[in-house]
Amino acid sequence: MSVSPYTVQLIRDVIGFLNENSDYAVMRNFDGLPDSNSARDIDIIIRKKDLKRIQPGIIKIISDTGWSIVTYLNSDRLITFVCARNDGNETSIMQWDFFIDTSVFGIQLMDAEEFLADKEFNGFLWHLKTASQFLDKYLYDRAVGAVYPEKYLATREAAKDLPAVKDKLRSLYGCDSVEICDKTSGRKLLKSAIVYNLKKRPFGFVGGVGNFLWTFVGNYLRSCTGFSVGFTGPDGSGKTTVIDRTIERLGAVFASAHAYYHFRPALFGNLGEVAHSAGIKKVVDRNYSDPHRGGKTGVLSSLARLGYYSVDYILGYFVKVKSKTRITRLVIFDRYFTDIICDSRRSRIYLPAKFLNLWRRLFIPSLDYNILLTAKSETILSRKRELDEAGIRAINDRIDYLAPKKGYLKVLNEGTPDEAVSTVLNHIFENQHRKNIKRLR
């Protein structure tokens, strides 16, 4: 897969820096680098002390070449930098994974010293030889009960009878061959790995498991590795197109690593359906194609709706949002609680904007980025006539009320969708980079 000139240059700069300053090896998918990249990331094995020493230099290269660190993950076994940059209406994404060993749940399967003793130079970079390429992926997959990927079948065939592979499987898993290891359960293999670690490195084993638990819990609580984005605006503002183009522009790194929700996490069903099931409401209006069909509700009804939805936002955030953003994942909402503030007719919660905003600040978990996407009334009416001019003006007035507040970005979508997407992504990239640089200091 060909890459942008900016990606080629970043790869050249980082690999050149590594060649001059550290002992490392690219673990797989190195053919064609730097001009093409068959994977969404570059996996590098390096000693922990060396990574700590050279990390400031890597960060400086990323920053000086106009890239942003969009997500940064520091786990027990690797550090990940997902880097991005916008150039006009094009977005380049590059992920770097720096591994210090191959381990699972803190249980070491193969350390950096073993890997780095089995490497070679291809004229541009250092990479692992066949045996270590195979062992890294195979040892991990089997320990968690997974099957070695078919796309690496050629590597498996070339490596399975090598003495280094057989020796490692015998000492770590107690298997005399790859074929026997294939048939052994992941649980049994993991138990063998635990016994091996307790015999060979008991203190390292305890420290590794402890470090895994520490970083896992820390990443979950801090929720700084991934990020969440909510889009709110009147029908006809172009939200769907902008959201789709945003995901597309983020490329392969996030294409399979994002979650999409509409309005709320939806741990609980539609309020009308729940009331109907409970016998409180006899008839449910299921004309969902008209989101503004409901009549105006009173204060008590609005408060009841607010309470119901708020429980869903609070619990759903920890179940569906934070569980993904604790690692390098993206969560996108087409509307979020902000929509309750901006479009009372849709949610049928007719309460003052100031009260709803205070409620949001006190009780509702905040997304990392809240995009207020809108356009002029005449532009929206030319795209979609689900609202009249007065309805559009009312939503835009509340958008203007929220826009100056912390955590919000107003985007006027009067041009092409890509222009709006670039504005959104530039905002996210700049803020993510600033957050991650602060964490890395």
N, C-alpha and C positions, 0 to 999 in steps of 0.2 A: 504494500500500500504506500503510494507516494505521500510525501508530507510537504508542508509549506516551507519556503526558504527560511522563515524565522525558526521553524522547528529544526531544520537541518543545522542551522548555525548554533542553536542552543545545544544540540547533541554534540556537535564538534567542540564547543567550548567546555562543556562539562566533562566529556571523555578526555579531552586534552589536559584539563586540570587534574583529573584522576591519574592519568599516565605519569604526570610529573610529581604528584604529591602523595600517592598512596599505593598500597598493595590491594588489589581488587580483582573481580572477574564478573563479567556479564554472564548471567546464569542460563539464558536461553533466548531464542528469537533475535539473534544478533546479525544474522545474514542480511546484507543490504544496508546496514547502518553506515553512515548517517542519512543517506539519500532516500531510503524507504524503510518503513517499519511495519512488519506484519502483525504486530501486537499493539494493544492500546497503551502499553507501559514498557519500561525497561527495568528488569530485575537485576540488581547488583549485590553480590556478596562481599562483605568487608568486615574487618574486625571492629568491634564496638569502640575500642579506644581510638582507632584511626578515624572512624566516622565522626566521633565527637571532635576530633582535632580539625578535620577538614570541613565540617559543616558550615562554619561562617563563610568560607570561600565559595562553597556551592550556592549559598543564599545570595552572596554578592553578585555572582555571575547571573543568577536569575533576575535580580533586581536591575542590574546595570544594562541588561539586554532588553528591557522593556516588558518583561513578563511579570505576572502576579502569582503569588502562591495562593491558590483558591482554597485548597483544603490541605491540612497538615495532620497526619496521624502519627503518634508516637506510641507504639505498642511494645510488648516485651520482646518481640523478635524482629521488628522492622520499623523503619521510619519512612513515611510516604509523603512526597510532595506532588500535588496535582497543580500544574502550572498552566496559566492561560494568558492569552493576549488577544485584543481586538485590533484589526486593521481594516478600517472602513466597515464594510458589511460582512467581513469574514472573521471567524474566530478560530484560533489555533489552541489545541489542548495537548499537553504532554505530561505524563505521569512517570515519576521516578520512585522506585521501591528499593530502599537500601536495607538488605537483610544482614543480620549479625549471626544467624544460624538457621537451621531448619528444626522447628519444634512445634509441639501441639500442647496447648494448655500449660505451657511452661516446661514441658518434658522434652528435653533435648534429644533430637534424633541424629543430627550431624552438625558439627561446629564449623566455624569459619576456617580454622586451621586445616581441617580435612579437605575442604573445598579448594582453598588457595594452594594446596600442594598438588592439585590436579587441574592446572590451567595452561593455556597457551596463547600466543599473540598472533593475530591475523593481519598485522600491518597497520591496523587502526586502533584496536582495543584488545584487552585481555578477556578471554572467555573460558568457561569451564570445558573440559574435555567430555567425551561422551558418557563415561561412567558417572561422573558427578552431575551432569545435566539430568540424567535419568534418576539417580538416587534422590535428588532434592524433591522432585515432584512425586515420585513413587512412594517414598517413605512416608511423606505427609498424607497422601491420599489413602494409603492402606491403614494408617493409624486411626483415621477418622471413618473408616469403613467405606471409602469411596473407590471408584474404579479409575485406574489410570486412563487419561483421555486418549481417545483414538487418534486425535490429530498428531500425537507424539509417538505413534506406533513405530515409525522408522527408528526413532531414538531407542525405544524399548528393544527392538530386534537387534540393534547394534550393540546394546549394552548388557543384555540379560545374561550372557555367558562369560562376561569379563570377570577375572579373578577378584577385582576390587568390589564388584557388585555382590558376588557370592559371599565374600568374606564379611561384608557389611550386613547382609541379610542374616547370616548365620550368627554373628555376634550380637546384633541388636534384637532380632525377632526370633532367633532360633529356627530359621528356615534355611534349608539347603539349596533352594532354588527359587526363582521368580514364580514358577508354576505352583509350587507349594504355598508360597506367600499369597498368591492370588486366591487360594481356596481357604485361607485362614481368616477367621473373623477379625474385624478391626479391634474389638474389645480384647481378644486374646493377644494380638500384636501389641496393643498399648500396654497391657500388663507386663509383657516381656520387656518392653522399653523401660518401664518403671523399675523393674528388677535390675536391668542393666545399669541404669543411672544410679540406683542405690549402691550398687557394688563399686562402680568406677568413680563416681563423683557425688557422694552423698550430700555434701554441703552445697555443691552447685545445683543439685536437684531441688533441695528445699528452697534455695534462693530463687531458682527459676520459676517454680510454682508460685512463690510469694510475689515475685515481680509481675507475673501474669495476672494474678488477682488484683494487685494494686493498680496496674495500668488499665485493666478492663473496667473496674469500678470507676476509676478516675475519668476515663473517656466517656463513660455513660453519664456521670454527674455533670461534667463540664460541657458536654455536648458541643464541642468546638471543632470537631473534625469534619462533619458535614454541615449543611446549612439548609434552611427552609425559606421559601418565598411564597407570598400570597399576592394574588392579582385581584383587584376590586375595581369596578367601574360600571357605568350604565350599559345595558344591552345596546350593541352597535358600536361600542368603543374599540372593538377588535381584539378582545381578550383571548379568544380561542386561537386565533391566528398567531398572535404574539407569543402565547404560551407554547404552541407547537413549534414555532421557529426558534424559540429560546432553547427548547430541549434538543432540537436538531443542531443548532449552532454549538451546543456543548459537546457534541460528537460522541465518539465511541466510549469515552471514559464514563459518561453519565447515561448513555442510551439505555443500558440495562441496569443502571444503578440509581434509579429514581422512582419515587412513588407519587401518584397523582390522586388528589382528592377534590371533591366538589363541595364547597361551602363549609363542611365540617367533617371531623373524623368519622362520624356515623357509626359509633359504637352502638347507638340506640336507633330505632326506626323512626320514620316520619311521625311527628307528634299526632297528626290526625289518625294515622293507622294504629298507633299505640292506644289512643283514646277509644277508637272503634273496637279494638280487641278487648279492652277492659270494660266495654259496655257503656262507657260514658257518652260516646257519640254514635248516633245511629247511621249517619250517612257520611261518607268520605268523598270529598271532591278530588278526583284523580286526574283532572285536566292539567297535567304537569307542563303541557306545552305553553300554558299561559301562567307564568310565575307571579303575575300581579293581579290574579283573578279574585283574591279574597277581599272581603270588606274590611273596613277599619275596625280595630279592636279597642276595647277600653283599657284602662290602666291595669286592672287586676289580671285580665287576660294576657296583656303584654308582659307583665311581670312573671306570670306562670310560664310563658314561652321562653322568656329570658332565662329563668332558672333551669328549665329543662335543657335548653341548648348549652348553657354554661357548664353543666355537669358533663355533657358530652365533650365539650372543648377541653375541659380540665383533664378528665380521665383519658380521653382519646389522644391528647398530646403525648402523654407518657407511654401509652400503648403503641401508637402508630407513628408518631413523629420522632420522639426522642430515641426510640429503639433503632431508628434508621440513621439519624444524624449523629449518633455517637460514633459511627464509623464514616468513611468517606462516601456518604450517600446524599442525594438531593431529594427534598420533599417539596412538591408544588401544590398549592391550593388555588383552584379557580373559585375565588371568593373565600373569605375567612370571616372571622368575627367582625372585621371592618365593614363587611357588607351589611351587617345588622345596623351599624351606625349610619351608613350612607343611603341604604335603600330599605326604608321601613315597610314599604308596601310589599316587598318580596317576602320578608320574614314575618310580617304582621306584628311587629313589635314597635308600637308607636310611643316612644319615649324620647325625651329631649336628648340631643346629641351630646351635650355636656355630661349628662348623667351616664349615658352609655359609654362614653370615653373614660369616665372615672371608673366605672364598673370594669371596663377592659383593663385598665392599669392595675386595679386591685386584685382581680380574680382570674383573668384569662391569660394563659401562657402566651407569650409573644413569639411570633415568627421572627426570624433573623431579618428578613426584608419584606416590607409591605409596599407594594407598587399600586399607586392610584392611577389607573389608566383611563383616560377620558379624551374627549374631543369637543369641538364646538357643537352646539345644538343642531345647526343645519347639516354638519357633516354626519352626525349620528343618524339624523332623520333620513339622510340620503342612503345610508347603509341598511338600516333596519327600523321599522316603524312599530316596535313593541311598546314604546313610550311616546307620550305627547311632549310637546316642547316644555310645558310646565313641569312634567315629571323629570325630564332630563335636567332642567335648571335646578330643581330641588336636590337631586343627587349631586350635581356639580357644586352646589353651595356647601354641602357637607364635605365633599372632597376638599374644597378650599379651606374648610375649617380644620381638617386633619393634616393637610399638606405641610404646614410649618412645624408640626410636632415631631419629636424624636422617633426615628424608626420608619418614617414614611418618605416616599419619593413620588412626586406627581409627574406623570409623563403625558404630554399632550400628543396623541397619536393622530396627527394631521397629515403626515407624509406616508412613506412606505412602511410596511410592517418591520422591515429590517432596520430602519432608522430608529424605531421605538425599541427594538430588541437591543441594538447597540447601546442605546442610552441606559437601558436596564442592566445589561451585562457590564458595562463600564463602571456603573455604580457598585455592583456586587463585587467585581474583581478588585477595585480599589479598596473597598472596605474590608474584604476578606484578607487582602495582602497586609493591610495595616494591622488587623487583629493577629494574624499569624506571625508577623515579624515581632510584634510585642511579646507573644508567647515564646518565641525562639530566643529571645535575649536572655 
